[in-house]
Every structure is written in C-alpha cells, then in structure tokens.
Amino acid sequence: MSEQKTSLKGVIILLITAIIWGASFVSQSVGAKSVEPFTFMAVRTLIGATFLLPFIIVRDKISEKNMTKEQLFIRKRQNTKTIFYGILIGIFLACATNLQQFAFDYSTAGKIAFITAIYMFFVPFAGLFMKKKIPLLTWICVFIGFIGLYLLCFKNEENFVMNKGDVLTIICALFFTGQILLIERFAKKSDGIKLSCVEFYTAGIISFILMLIFNHPQLDKILECAPSILYSGIMSCGVAYTLQIVGQKYCEATVACLIMCMESVFAVLSAAIFLHEMLTPREITGCAVMFMAIVISQIGDSIHQKKLIE
C-alpha cells in the first residue's frame, strides 16, 4: 500500500470534524435516556443522509449542463463504484454506531469515549498487516494521546472494571477501525459527499430494520429528544462524517485517528462552555497532553514524508 501524505488542509478539516463530534457526544447521551438505541441511530443516520441528498441532486444537475457525453458516462461509472464503496463502509458504520449507542445503557460516557478511542491503536496495527510503515514517533504519539484521553475521560475515583457496555465499546472500536481504513482506501476514488450519503442510507436502513425487530419506537419519545436527534443527524452525520471522508483524503490514517480522537477534548470543552461545567486540573492536563501528541505527530509525519521524498 502506498504511503498516504498528511497536509494542513486535512488536519484542519478533521479538527472541525472532531469539534462537531465532541458537541454531539452530549446529544447521544441525552438521546439514550429517551429513545431506544436502534431507533435513535435509525432516525439520526436517515436524517443525515436526507440532509445531503438535495445538495447532491442540485449540484449534479448544475454540473451536467457543461459535461460531455463521455464525462457523463465516466461519472455514471464512478457513481456505481461509489454506491458499492458506500454500502460497504455503511455496514461498518452501522455496527460501530449501534454498538456504541447500546453501550450507554451499561457504561458511562467517559468510559465509552475512552474505550472507543482504542481505534488509535487498532488502525496502525491493521496498517502493519497491509504493509504500511508506521514511524516510531507516530506510535509514541498514539501512546501519549491515549494517556491524555485517560486523564480526560476518567475521574480519580473511578476504577476500570469491565462491564457489558465496555465490551460492546471495544467491538465498536474494531468496526470504527474498519470504517476508517475503508475510507482511506476508497475516498480518493469517490465523490466524498455521495460516498457519505450512501454510507448513511446504508447504516440508517440497517438500523431501521433492527429497530422494527428489537425496539418499540414511539413518536412522542422521538419528538421529546428532537433537538438531540436533529443535531446528531444533521451535524454529526450529515456534516462531520462527510468532512471525515474529505479530510482523510489529505491525512494518513493513524494521524487522522489522533486528530479525530480530539472529539473527547471538545466534548469536555463544549460541556464547560454550554453547560457551565468546570474543567478540573486533571481534565485540563488531559487536553494539553492530547494536543501535544497531535502537534508532535504532525512534526514527525512531515519529517517522515521528507525522508520518503529524498
């Protein structure tokens, strides 16, 4: 597998992604109190996909006016591939997000955020099997970032005792690993917005079927947490996951993981800003350690790319 370069453009896009996800983490937790997991995920992802659809239709209608028959044929072939790629990624996303949402019934938000971030280790390990060279400094940064997440997500009095929710979250992290690696592989071959839309419709349809089988959806309950579902659907799915696909075009997967894990930092900062929750010294230290890991990883990746060019 060829080496993926990381650019400042990709870093900025993924940081914006992490900010949106961080704010959305609270809405997921709130939604879990009113709506069953499959119901929340079905409504959320279908809203995200439907949010993107009008933009795609209008954009294609405008662009096709200046396209030749050959260009239209090429786009049609690309669309077919995008649908296949999107369905594959959507299956992984459906498994990951539903497992994570179920975990809220058994574990705390902090532990779920921390354990989900294990994909920071899973992604580079998987990369080794695909013959990707991961610089030593990047591994060190992943470890430093993990320490920062621990300081951020766990309180002093909490003990790490595994429960059902934690096990579900570990499996969730494995599926997120697959989703990240698939995006790295297919993003450059596809239209990012279309790929994202197909991904959400796939995840949404899977969640909808599971909702009908295992849940008892109630309209009043859904409307009760409508703000949480709308934010999670439009911003977290429609906007942020699309930005993830675009951002990963310009960012190596392991470095991308470190940046996206900043969602935990932004979740804490969002709570401090909007809910007036005070940051503890431990949480501030965790944020600083996470930020330091990302800065060092960027320096290390730049050095690694220069060596490859030389």
Secondary structure, 3 states (H helix, E strand, C coil): CCCCCCCHHHHHHHHHHHHHHHHHHHHHHHHHHHCCHHHHHHHHHHHHHHHHHHHHHHHHHHHHHHCCHHHHHHHHHHHHHHHHHHHHHHHHHHHHHHHHHHHCCCCCHHHHHHHHCCHHHHHHHHHHHCCCCCCHHHHHHHHHHHHHHHHHHCCCCCCCCCCHHHHHHHHHHHHHHHHHHHHHHHHHHCCHHHHHHHHHHHHHHHHHHHHHHHCCCCHHHHHHCHHHHHHHHHHHHHHHHHHHHHHHHHCCHHHHHHHHCCHHHHHHHHHHHHCCCCCCHHHHHHHHHHHHHHHHHHHHHHHHHHHHHC
